Amino acid sequence: MVEMRANGIIEKMREEVFWEIEKMGIGYFEKVGGGKVVGGIRNDREGIRDLYVRVV
């Protein structure tokens, strides 16, 4: 039950992040690097999932 709720929160977060990334220009990804952006999102997502499952 808790994991299902955490997955729902992660899914909502993915959607919000997707729409924010869509607004960014290609120049941002050329400067920062797409892999760094994806890695950061993945790490944040997993951290939130772990925190939610452990605390709740």
Secondary structure, DSSP 8 states (H G I E B T S, - for coil): -HHHHHHHHHHHHHHHHHHHHHHS-HHHHHHH-HHHHHHHHHHHHHHHHHHHHHH-
